[in-house]
């Protein structure tokens, strides 16, 4: 029940947002906003990997 509620809240129609956009630069913002969470997760994962690699190397 809670998952369905969260899914409804997170459901975003990007095509509709692009149709209602005031100009073309809005599409760039949508693209960046879509990729930004994944880029942040990759950076965090790499930082954790690097930290653990250096910690094991020092032991």
N, CA, C and O of each residue as an XYZ file, in Angstrom:
236
protein
N       0.829     -1.193      0.000
C       0.000      0.000      0.000
C       0.873      1.257      0.000
O       0.628      2.193     -0.762
N       1.891      1.269      0.859
C       2.768      2.428      0.937
C       3.592      2.558     -0.339
O       3.820      3.666     -0.824
N       4.035      1.436     -0.877
C       4.829      1.478     -2.113
C       4.012      2.045     -3.262
O       4.535      2.803     -4.080
N       2.747      1.688     -3.333
C       1.896      2.213     -4.398
C       1.744      3.726     -4.256
O       1.756      4.445     -5.255
N       1.602      4.203     -3.044
C       1.474      5.632     -2.785
C       2.750      6.368     -3.193
O       2.693      7.420     -3.830
N       3.898      5.806     -2.821
C       5.183      6.425     -3.179
C       5.365      6.415     -4.697
O       5.866      7.384     -5.268
N       4.964      5.335     -5.344
C       5.084      5.257     -6.800
C       4.255      6.339     -7.475
O       4.706      6.969     -8.432
N       3.056      6.552     -6.982
C       2.192      7.582     -7.560
C       2.817      8.961     -7.377
O       2.744      9.797     -8.277
N       3.428      9.206     -6.226
C       4.064     10.502     -5.978
C       5.277     10.713     -6.873
O       5.540     11.839     -7.295
N       6.019      9.651     -7.170
C       7.249      9.770     -7.937
C       7.028      9.685     -9.443
O       7.945      9.965    -10.215
N       5.850      9.312     -9.865
C       5.584      9.161    -11.293
C       5.611     10.535    -11.967
O       4.840     11.430    -11.621
N       6.505     10.676    -12.922
C       6.678     11.949    -13.614
C       6.584     11.689    -15.108
O       7.239     10.788    -15.631
N       5.781     12.469    -15.781
C       5.654     12.354    -17.232
C       6.557     13.394    -17.879
O       6.177     14.557    -18.020
N       7.746     12.971    -18.269
C       8.747     13.890    -18.807
C       8.299     14.450    -20.153
O       8.549     15.618    -20.452
N       7.641     13.632    -20.962
C       7.181     14.124    -22.265
C       6.200     15.283    -22.093
O       6.252     16.261    -22.839
N       5.318     15.172    -21.121
C       4.363     16.247    -20.865
C       5.076     17.499    -20.374
O       4.718     18.611    -20.761
N       6.088     17.324    -19.520
C       6.858     18.476    -19.049
C       7.543     19.183    -20.212
O       7.573     20.412    -20.257
N       8.086     18.426    -21.142
C       8.768     19.033    -22.276
C       7.797     19.750    -23.208
O       8.148     20.768    -23.805
N       6.569     19.223    -23.336
C       5.565     19.889    -24.163
C       5.142     21.221    -23.544
O       4.908     22.195    -24.260
N       5.046     21.262    -22.222
C       4.612     22.472    -21.516
C       5.763     23.428    -21.215
O       5.554     24.463    -20.583
N       6.959     23.101    -21.653
C       8.144     23.903    -21.337
C       8.061     25.275    -22.000
O       7.561     25.406    -23.118
N       8.555     26.294    -21.303
C       8.521     27.637    -21.889
C       9.487     27.818    -23.060
O       9.199     28.585    -23.979
N      10.629     27.125    -23.042
C      11.586     27.227    -24.145
C      12.430     25.958    -24.215
O      12.226     25.029    -23.433
N      13.381     25.919    -25.157
C      14.181     24.708    -25.387
C      15.204     24.449    -24.290
O      15.618     23.305    -24.097
N      15.614     25.469    -23.579
C      16.620     25.254    -22.535
C      16.055     24.440    -21.368
O      16.815     23.885    -20.575
N      14.747     24.370    -21.261
C      14.117     23.567    -20.219
C      14.459     22.091    -20.403
O      14.602     21.368    -19.417
N      14.592     21.638    -21.632
C      14.927     20.237    -21.911
C      16.302     19.891    -21.370
O      16.520     18.773    -20.902
N      17.225     20.827    -21.429
C      18.563     20.584    -20.890
C      18.488     20.388    -19.381
O      19.148     19.506    -18.832
N      17.686     21.208    -18.714
C      17.514     21.078    -17.268
C      16.878     19.757    -16.883
O      17.270     19.148    -15.888
N      15.906     19.308    -17.655
C      15.266     18.016    -17.391
C      16.274     16.891    -17.578
O      16.309     15.954    -16.780
N      17.083     16.971    -18.607
C      18.105     15.954    -18.867
C      19.114     15.894    -17.731
O      19.448     14.811    -17.251
N      19.600     17.050    -17.300
C      20.564     17.094    -16.198
C      19.920     16.587    -14.915
O      20.544     15.835    -14.166
N      18.697     16.983    -14.655
C      17.995     16.530    -13.462
C      17.750     15.033    -13.449
O      17.676     14.417    -12.386
N      17.626     14.454    -14.620
C      17.433     13.011    -14.721
C      18.732     12.258    -14.460
O      18.711     11.189    -13.850
N      19.853     12.795    -14.908
C      21.138     12.115    -14.773
C      21.839     12.397    -13.449
O      22.633     11.576    -12.990
N      21.567     13.518    -12.840
C      22.288     13.940    -11.645
C      22.259     12.912    -10.511
O      23.309     12.665     -9.919
N      21.128     12.303    -10.177
C      21.151     11.312     -9.090
C      22.080     10.128     -9.375
O      22.747      9.633     -8.466
N      22.126      9.680    -10.614
C      22.993      8.557    -10.963
C      24.460      8.946    -10.883
O      25.286      8.155    -10.429
N      24.789     10.142    -11.315
C      26.169     10.613    -11.248
C      26.614     10.714     -9.796
O      27.728     10.315     -9.458
N      25.755     11.241     -8.942
C      26.089     11.355     -7.519
C      26.297      9.975     -6.909
O      27.231      9.783     -6.131
N      25.450      9.016     -7.245
C      25.609      7.654     -6.714
C      26.907      7.015     -7.190
O      27.566      6.319     -6.418
N      27.283      7.237     -8.434
C      28.540      6.690     -8.948
C      29.726      7.308     -8.215
O      30.678      6.604     -7.879
N      29.678      8.607     -7.966
C      30.762      9.271     -7.240
C      30.867      8.742     -5.816
O      31.971      8.508     -5.323
N      29.742      8.551     -5.154
C      29.754      8.008     -3.792
C      30.302      6.584     -3.790
O      31.108      6.232     -2.929
N      29.871      5.766     -4.745
C      30.356      4.386     -4.828
C      31.861      4.353     -5.073
O      32.567      3.543     -4.472
N      32.352      5.215     -5.939
C      33.788      5.261     -6.213
C      34.565      5.710     -4.973
O      35.634      5.174     -4.684
N      34.037      6.679     -4.252
C      34.707      7.160     -3.040
C      34.790      6.050     -1.994
O      35.820      5.892     -1.337
N      33.726      5.291     -1.838
C      33.735      4.170     -0.895
C      34.730      3.105     -1.344
O      35.474      2.568     -0.525
N      34.748      2.797     -2.632
C      35.690      1.820     -3.176
C      37.122      2.269     -2.934
O      37.953      1.489     -2.469
N      37.407      3.522     -3.247
C      38.770      4.056     -3.082
C      39.198      4.041     -1.614
O      40.338      3.694     -1.303
N      38.290      4.414     -0.716
C      38.583      4.425      0.714
C      38.922      3.017      1.209
O      39.904      2.817      1.925
N      38.097      2.052      0.817
C      38.333      0.666      1.258
C      39.597      0.088      0.628
O      40.311     -0.675      1.279
N      39.883      0.434     -0.613
C      41.100     -0.049     -1.254
C      42.345      0.479     -0.533
O      43.291     -0.272     -0.293
N      42.343      1.746     -0.197
C      43.488      2.338      0.522
C      43.590      1.808      1.953
O      44.693      1.649      2.475
N      42.466      1.537      2.579
C      42.473      1.026      3.945
C      43.062     -0.380      3.988
O      43.833     -0.699      4.893
N      42.710     -1.216      3.027
C      43.241     -2.582      2.966
C      44.726     -2.544      2.625
O      45.501     -3.341      3.154
N      45.128     -1.631      1.752
C      46.521     -1.514      1.343
C      47.405     -1.104      2.525
O      48.546     -1.556      2.619
N      46.902     -0.261      3.424
C      47.660      0.203      4.582
C      47.822     -0.897      5.650
O      48.764     -0.856      6.441
N      46.916     -1.865      5.671
C      46.986     -2.929      6.684
C      48.068     -3.898      6.406
O      48.254     -4.849      7.166
